[in-house]
Amino acid sequence: MIFTEQQLERFSNPPPKYQSDQIKRTQETIKEVLQKNIPNAQIREQFEMESFNYDIYLQGSYKNNTNIANSSDVDIVIELTSMYYYDTQLLSESHRIYKNRDNKPSKYSFSEFKNAVLSALVKEFGNTIIKRDNKCLRFRGHKNYCDADIIPCCTYKQYLFYENYSNSRANEGIEFQADSGEWIVNFPHQHFVSLNRKSESTSGNFKESVRMFKNFREQLIENRKISAGCAKSYFIENMLYNVPDNYFAGNFTERFKAIFDKLATDFNNNTIDNYICANGINNLFSDKTWRKDLCKEYLLGLNFIRDNNAF
């Protein structure tokens, strides 16, 4: 596993444009199918909803422009915005009482929304192309479109302050329930904004470096130096987000060495425990995010690359 500067530069590049065009076409087609096959008016009437609206957008590596060639990180979010789930744990007792007082539970549920999305897609593509998975709906094997994970979800609000509906403050994200019963919360919009700011403050070097480190992961998996699931793309993005901007300088070889040495130092002195996700809300390491032993496995793989290349 010897890498030249030219190979590292290639690792840092985004995929060919035709892959991006295919992703856009897939997203637009799914939107059209849902508009055609979900009975909006019927749902509104049956569940006494004032409106039935949802947003369709990309999240993950393709949305954040940190994707690499042949990556499977295509996530298409279907966010129901006409209702929301919320958390009041960060509110004072009095503000929690205010929020619960104003709460008007919807008769419609997330599970019904996920079923509606599934039915609409199966009606169009069949149950060979569309498969229900624990956390998403898998779109696979269509010759005209890219493979994607379709994620039905609802708006989520983590309240920070609440006196009444018009005088409140919250971290807004998305929430969905896996078929296993687990409720999962993400903050994709904050993540997207933070990565763009980091990219701007490093003259684009941050996203180039993220792609390089993701390609290193692929090489390490291929050569059986690390396990396939030890370093998800989301975790690599978030880990590098915590590295100060001045480390994203120099050529690709210099950049890799500087960033890796910083990560290794922070891991060894446990400073890495303070790393946060780019959304600014979650810790990077926890029982719900990344396990430190898996991070260590990935860093040991990177250490092998550095030593083998005599960086």
C-alpha positions as CSV (number, residue, x, y, z in Angstrom):
1,M,0.0,0.0,0.0
2,I,2.4,2.6,-1.3
3,F,0.7,5.9,-2.3
4,T,2.2,8.7,-4.4
5,E,1.3,12.3,-4.2
6,Q,-0.6,11.9,-7.5
7,Q,-2.6,9.0,-6.1
8,L,-3.5,11.0,-3.0
9,E,-4.6,13.9,-5.2
10,R,-6.9,11.4,-7.1
11,F,-8.3,10.2,-3.8
12,S,-9.3,13.8,-3.0
13,N,-11.3,14.3,-6.1
14,P,-15.1,14.0,-6.3
15,P,-16.7,11.3,-8.5
16,P,-17.3,11.9,-12.2
17,K,-20.2,14.2,-13.1
18,Y,-22.3,11.4,-14.6
19,Q,-22.7,9.8,-11.1
20,S,-24.0,13.1,-9.7
21,D,-26.4,13.5,-12.7
22,Q,-27.8,10.0,-12.0
23,I,-28.3,10.8,-8.3
24,K,-30.2,14.0,-9.2
25,R,-32.4,12.0,-11.7
26,T,-33.1,9.4,-9.0
27,Q,-34.2,12.0,-6.5
28,E,-36.4,13.8,-8.9
29,T,-38.1,10.6,-10.0
30,I,-38.8,9.5,-6.5
31,K,-40.4,12.9,-5.8
32,E,-42.7,12.5,-8.8
33,V,-43.7,9.0,-7.8
34,L,-44.6,10.0,-4.3
35,Q,-46.6,13.0,-5.6
36,K,-48.5,10.7,-7.9
37,N,-49.1,7.7,-5.5
38,I,-49.5,9.1,-2.0
39,P,-53.2,10.1,-1.4
40,N,-52.6,13.4,0.2
41,A,-56.2,14.6,0.4
42,Q,-57.4,11.2,1.7
43,I,-54.8,11.2,4.5
44,R,-55.6,14.8,5.4
45,E,-59.3,14.0,5.7
46,Q,-58.9,10.7,7.5
47,F,-56.5,12.0,10.2
48,E,-58.0,15.5,10.4
49,M,-54.8,17.2,9.5
50,E,-54.6,20.9,8.5
51,S,-52.0,20.0,5.9
52,F,-50.0,17.1,4.6
53,N,-46.6,18.3,3.4
54,Y,-43.2,16.7,3.1
55,D,-39.8,17.7,1.8
56,I,-37.5,15.5,-0.3
57,Y,-33.7,16.1,-0.1
58,L,-30.3,14.5,-0.1
59,Q,-28.3,14.0,3.1
60,G,-25.0,12.3,3.6
61,S,-21.8,12.4,1.5
62,Y,-23.4,13.3,-1.8
63,K,-25.3,16.2,-0.3
64,N,-22.2,17.4,1.6
65,N,-19.9,17.0,-1.5
66,T,-17.6,14.6,0.4
67,N,-18.5,11.6,-1.6
68,I,-16.0,9.3,-3.3
69,A,-16.3,7.2,-6.5
70,N,-18.4,4.0,-6.2
71,S,-19.6,5.0,-2.8
72,S,-23.0,3.7,-1.6
73,D,-23.6,6.8,0.6
74,V,-26.8,8.0,-1.3
75,D,-29.4,8.9,1.2
76,I,-32.7,10.5,0.1
77,V,-34.7,11.9,3.0
78,I,-38.5,12.1,2.9
79,E,-39.3,14.5,5.8
80,L,-42.9,14.9,6.9
81,T,-43.2,18.5,8.0
82,S,-46.9,18.7,8.8
83,M,-46.3,17.2,12.2
84,Y,-43.2,16.9,14.5
85,Y,-41.8,15.0,17.4
86,Y,-40.1,16.8,20.2
87,D,-37.9,16.5,23.2
88,T,-38.2,18.7,26.4
89,Q,-35.3,17.3,28.4
90,L,-33.3,20.5,28.2
91,L,-36.2,22.7,29.3
92,S,-36.7,24.0,32.8
93,E,-39.6,22.4,34.7
94,S,-41.9,25.4,34.1
95,H,-41.1,25.6,30.4
96,R,-41.7,21.8,30.1
97,I,-45.2,22.4,31.6
98,Y,-45.9,25.2,29.1
99,K,-44.9,23.0,26.2
100,N,-47.0,20.0,27.3
101,R,-49.9,22.4,27.9
102,D,-49.7,23.6,24.3
103,N,-49.1,20.1,22.8
104,K,-51.8,18.9,20.3
105,P,-51.0,15.3,19.4
106,S,-51.5,14.3,15.8
107,K,-53.7,11.3,14.9
108,Y,-51.2,10.5,12.2
109,S,-48.0,8.6,13.1
110,F,-44.6,8.1,11.7
111,S,-45.3,4.4,11.0
112,E,-48.2,5.3,8.9
113,F,-46.1,7.8,6.9
114,K,-43.4,5.2,6.3
115,N,-46.0,2.7,5.1
116,A,-47.5,5.3,2.8
117,V,-44.1,6.0,1.3
118,L,-43.3,2.3,0.9
119,S,-46.7,1.6,-0.8
120,A,-46.2,4.5,-3.2
121,L,-42.7,3.3,-4.2
122,V,-43.7,-0.4,-4.5
123,K,-46.7,0.5,-6.7
124,E,-44.3,2.2,-9.1
125,F,-41.2,0.0,-9.0
126,G,-42.3,-3.3,-7.5
127,N,-41.0,-5.1,-4.4
128,T,-37.9,-6.4,-6.2
129,I,-36.5,-2.9,-6.5
130,I,-37.9,-1.6,-3.3
131,K,-37.1,-3.4,0.0
132,R,-38.0,-2.5,3.5
133,D,-35.0,-2.4,5.8
134,N,-34.7,-1.7,9.5
135,K,-33.9,2.0,9.2
136,C,-34.8,2.8,5.6
137,L,-36.3,1.7,2.3
138,R,-33.7,0.3,0.0
139,F,-33.8,1.2,-3.7
140,R,-31.7,-1.3,-5.5
141,G,-31.0,-2.7,-9.0
142,H,-32.8,-0.3,-11.3
143,K,-30.9,0.2,-14.5
144,N,-31.9,3.8,-14.9
145,Y,-31.2,5.0,-11.4
146,C,-28.6,4.9,-8.7
147,D,-29.0,2.7,-5.6
148,A,-30.2,4.7,-2.7
149,D,-31.4,4.5,0.9
150,I,-34.7,6.3,1.2
151,I,-35.4,7.6,4.7
152,P,-38.9,8.5,5.7
153,C,-38.9,10.7,8.8
154,C,-40.6,13.5,10.7
155,T,-39.5,16.9,11.8
156,Y,-37.9,16.8,15.2
157,K,-37.5,19.7,17.7
158,Q,-35.1,19.6,20.7
159,Y,-36.5,22.5,22.7
160,L,-34.0,24.8,24.4
161,F,-36.6,27.4,25.5
162,Y,-40.4,27.5,25.6
163,E,-43.0,30.0,26.8
164,N,-45.4,29.5,24.0
165,Y,-45.4,28.4,20.4
166,S,-44.3,31.8,19.0
167,N,-41.8,32.4,21.8
168,S,-39.6,29.3,21.8
169,R,-36.2,28.1,20.6
170,A,-35.2,24.6,19.5
171,N,-32.6,22.6,17.6
172,E,-34.5,21.3,14.6
173,G,-33.7,18.0,13.0
174,I,-35.4,14.8,11.9
175,E,-36.5,11.7,13.7
176,F,-37.6,8.3,12.6
177,Q,-38.3,4.9,14.2
178,A,-36.4,1.8,13.0
179,D,-38.4,-1.3,12.7
180,S,-36.5,-2.6,15.7
181,G,-38.2,0.0,17.8
182,E,-35.3,2.4,18.2
183,W,-35.9,6.1,17.7
184,I,-33.2,7.9,15.7
185,V,-32.5,11.6,15.6
186,N,-30.3,13.4,13.1
187,F,-29.5,17.0,12.4
188,P,-28.6,17.0,8.7
189,H,-29.0,20.7,8.0
190,Q,-26.7,21.8,10.8
191,H,-24.2,19.2,9.6
192,F,-24.3,20.5,6.0
193,V,-23.8,24.2,7.0
194,S,-20.9,23.4,9.3
195,L,-19.1,21.3,6.7
196,N,-19.5,24.1,4.2
197,R,-18.1,26.7,6.6
198,K,-15.1,24.4,7.4
199,S,-14.5,24.0,3.7
200,E,-14.6,27.7,3.1
201,S,-12.2,28.4,6.0
202,T,-9.7,25.9,4.6
203,S,-10.0,27.0,0.9
204,G,-11.7,23.7,0.0
205,N,-8.9,21.6,1.6
206,F,-11.2,20.2,4.2
207,K,-13.5,18.3,1.8
208,E,-10.6,17.2,-0.3
209,S,-9.0,15.7,2.8
210,V,-12.3,14.0,3.9
211,R,-12.4,12.3,0.5
212,M,-8.8,11.2,0.8
213,F,-9.4,9.7,4.3
214,K,-12.5,7.9,3.0
215,N,-10.5,6.4,0.1
216,F,-7.9,5.3,2.6
217,R,-10.6,3.5,4.5
218,E,-11.6,1.7,1.3
219,Q,-8.0,0.7,0.6
220,L,-7.6,-0.6,4.2
221,I,-10.8,-2.6,3.9
222,E,-9.8,-4.1,0.6
223,N,-6.4,-5.1,2.0
224,R,-8.1,-6.5,5.2
225,K,-6.4,-4.2,7.5
226,I,-9.6,-2.9,9.1
227,S,-13.2,-4.3,9.3
228,A,-15.8,-2.9,6.9
229,G,-17.9,-1.2,9.5
230,C,-15.4,0.4,11.7
231,A,-15.4,3.9,10.2
232,K,-18.6,5.1,8.5
233,S,-18.3,8.1,6.2
234,Y,-20.3,10.2,8.7
235,F,-17.8,9.5,11.5
236,I,-14.8,10.3,9.3
237,E,-16.4,13.6,8.3
238,N,-17.1,14.5,11.9
239,M,-13.7,13.5,13.2
240,L,-11.8,15.6,10.6
241,Y,-14.2,18.5,11.4
242,N,-12.6,18.7,14.8
243,V,-9.1,19.1,13.4
244,P,-8.0,22.8,13.4
245,D,-8.0,24.6,10.1
246,N,-4.2,25.1,10.0
247,Y,-3.7,21.3,9.6
248,F,-5.4,21.3,6.2
249,A,-2.4,22.9,4.4
250,G,0.4,21.9,2.1
251,N,0.4,19.1,-0.5
252,F,-1.7,16.0,0.0
253,T,1.2,14.0,1.6
254,E,1.9,16.8,4.1
255,R,-1.8,17.2,4.8
256,F,-2.3,13.5,5.5
257,K,0.7,13.4,7.9
258,A,-0.3,16.6,9.8
259,I,-4.0,15.5,10.2
260,F,-3.1,11.9,11.2
261,D,-0.5,13.0,13.7
262,K,-3.1,15.3,15.3
263,L,-5.7,12.6,15.5
264,A,-3.3,10.1,16.9
265,T,-2.1,12.5,19.5
266,D,-5.6,13.5,20.5
267,F,-6.6,9.8,20.8
268,N,-3.6,8.9,22.9
269,N,-4.1,11.7,25.4
270,N,-7.9,11.3,25.3
271,T,-8.6,14.8,24.0
272,I,-10.5,13.1,21.3
273,D,-13.2,12.4,23.9
274,N,-14.2,16.0,23.5
275,Y,-14.7,15.8,19.8
276,I,-18.2,16.9,18.7
277,C,-20.3,16.2,15.6
278,A,-20.4,18.9,13.0
279,N,-24.0,19.6,13.9
280,G,-22.7,21.1,17.1
281,I,-25.2,19.2,19.2
282,N,-24.0,15.6,19.6
283,N,-20.7,14.1,20.9
284,L,-18.8,12.2,18.3
285,F,-18.1,9.3,20.8
286,S,-21.0,7.8,22.7
287,D,-23.1,4.7,22.8
288,K,-25.3,6.2,20.1
289,T,-22.6,7.5,17.8
290,W,-19.0,6.1,17.3
291,R,-17.3,3.6,19.6
292,K,-13.8,4.5,20.5
293,D,-12.5,1.0,19.8
294,L,-13.7,1.2,16.2
295,C,-12.1,4.6,15.8
296,K,-8.8,3.1,17.2
297,E,-9.1,0.3,14.6
298,Y,-9.3,2.9,11.8
299,L,-6.5,5.0,13.2
300,L,-4.2,1.9,13.4
301,G,-5.0,1.3,9.8
302,L,-4.0,4.9,8.9
303,N,-0.8,4.4,11.0
304,F,0.0,1.4,8.8
305,I,-0.4,3.6,5.7
306,R,1.8,6.3,7.1
307,D,4.6,3.9,8.2
308,N,4.4,1.9,5.0
309,N,4.8,5.1,3.0
310,A,7.5,6.5,5.3
311,F,5.5,9.8,5.5
